[in-house]
Amino acid sequence: MRNLDTAQMRRGVVLEKVQVHPVLIPITPALIANQHVNIYRYQVAPSDVLKINVWQHPEFDFASSMGIPSGASASATQPGGQSDYLVNTDGYIYYPLIGYVHVAGKTVEQIRKIMSSRLKKYVPNPEIIIQVSAYRGQKVYVLGEVGRTGYIPINDQPLSVADGLVQSGGLNQETSDPRYIYVIRGSYTEPRIFWLNASTPDKFLLAQQFSLQPRDILFVSPAPITRLNRVWGQILPIIQSIWFTQSIIKNS
């Protein structure tokens, strides 16, 4: 028996009256070599918390009670003269005097430039210190035969398949099949499934070089080997729940 019936994948898999057309992509040295490599920079997302300080200007360290409009992100002054700002579901923070600032999808450096430009009205050449104090907005989900299933927050450090497995307690030595490790990415109806055979140490090295992205689902298949229908039967309801929840949050 094979773990993946590729002919069946081309036809599509019908589960719960939803037509799913997964695309199988083996993770190989050639795939790794062809990946476009950029310097990793974290992009802020809704639900993240930013710590913001205007250097040597304590008058800009605002408490949450200072007239923030209804519906804006909350802030709370912390010891040391810095304030925490929650990124709302639309990707904005509210900073007193300059108003709403769209930060989702931007790096800390990009946000700093935007805020510096708008604060120049009040401070010549403002020096703004911005940090992500809580990474809550971007996650990778880990399912299947690992020590601990759940999610891993994505932060300012790149996250590889190997990192995801280690942070999830590693492969379950009794129930997992390391030949069939999947990274599921993309839309619910047309997901791309990256397949890693990590049955030997040299093959597992590829897991250190394949980077995970926000909303990826890392799935370790159980042993004995199962066909695609059974694999999808195990993970599709969970995938559906994850993507449905994310769509509600995005559209709320």
Number of C-alpha atoms within 10 A of each C-alpha: 8 9 17 18 14 14 8 13 16 13 12 17 18 12 13 10 7 11 14 21 19 23 17 18 14 14 22 17 13 9 12 15 10 9 10 6 8 6 6 9 14 18 18 25 22 22 21 20 25 23 19 24 21 19 14 11 13 12 8 18 22 22 18 16 10 9 9 17 11 7 8 17 22 21 25 16 17 13 7 9 18 23 23 25 25 24 26 21 18 16 21 21 24 21 21 16 11 12 14 14 16 16 23 21 14 16 15 18 14 13 19 19 14 13 16 18 14 15 18 11 12 11 13 10 11 20 17 19 14 18 15 19 14 15 19 19 19 21 19 20 21 23 23 22 23 23 15 17 17 12 19 18 14 20 18 13 9 14 20 17 24 19 17 21 21 14 16 20 12 16 20 16 11 9 15 20 20 21 20 21 26 26 25 23 20 13 12 19 14 14 16 18 22 19 19 23 18 18 13 10 8 9 16 17 14 21 23 14 16 22 17 23 17 15 18 19 24 24 23 25 25 20 15 10 17 16 12 17 17 13 18 16 12 14 15 17 12 14 17 13 11 15 14 13 11 13 11 9 12 12 8 8
